[in-house]
Amino acid sequence: MKAHKKTCEQCGRKFTSQAQRSKYCSPTCKIEAAKKKRKEWEAKNPDYVKNYMKSYRQEKKAAQNGA
C-alpha cells in the first residue's frame, strides 16, 4: 500500500497514513473533532436539544407513574 502524507484536520500536525481518506492523526484528535462538531451543531439547533430533553423527561415521568 502507498503511504499518504496528510495534515490532521484537528491539530494541524503532519502524519502518514495507509488509508487515503484519513483526516486525523490519532484517535484523540478524532474524538475531539467529533465533540467540536457536535457542539457546533447544538449551537445551530438549540430548540432540537431543548425539545428532545423535554420529551425525554415527560416519557420518563410517564413510565414511572405507570409502573
C-alpha positions in Angstrom: 0.0 0.0 0.0 1.0 3.5 -0.6 1.6 5.9 2.3 -0.3 9.1 2.1 1.1 12.3 3.7 -1.7 14.2 5.4 -2.3 17.1 7.8 -4.6 16.5 10.7 -7.8 18.5 10.5 -8.0 18.9 14.2 -4.5 19.7 15.4 -2.7 20.5 12.2 0.1 18.0 12.7 1.5 16.2 9.7 1.2 12.4 9.6 1.5 9.5 7.3 -1.5 7.2 6.7 -2.1 4.0 4.8 -5.7 5.0 4.2 -6.3 7.7 1.7 -9.4 9.1 3.4 -7.8 9.6 6.9 -8.5 13.0 8.4 -7.0 12.8 11.9 -3.5 11.8 13.2 -4.8 10.0 16.3 -7.9 8.6 17.9 -7.7 11.6 20.4 -7.9 14.1 17.6 -10.8 12.2 16.0 -12.8 12.3 19.3 -12.0 16.0 19.9 -13.2 16.8 16.4 -16.4 14.9 16.9 -17.1 16.8 20.2 -16.4 20.1 18.4 -18.7 19.2 15.5 -21.5 18.2 18.0 -21.2 21.5 19.9 -21.4 23.5 16.7 -24.5 21.5 15.6 -26.1 22.0 19.0 -25.4 25.8 18.8 -27.1 25.9 15.4 -30.1 23.8 16.6 -30.8 24.8 20.2 -34.5 24.1 20.0 -33.9 20.5 19.0 -31.9 19.7 22.1 -34.3 21.5 24.3 -37.4 19.7 22.9 -35.6 16.4 22.9 -34.8 16.7 26.6 -38.3 17.9 27.4 -39.9 14.9 25.7 -37.4 12.5 27.3 -38.3 13.8 30.8 -42.1 13.5 30.0 -41.7 9.9 28.8 -39.6 9.0 31.9 -42.1 10.6 34.2 -45.0 8.8 32.5 -43.1 5.4 32.7 -42.6 6.0 36.5 -46.2 6.8 37.1 -47.4 3.9 35.0 -45.3 1.3 36.8 
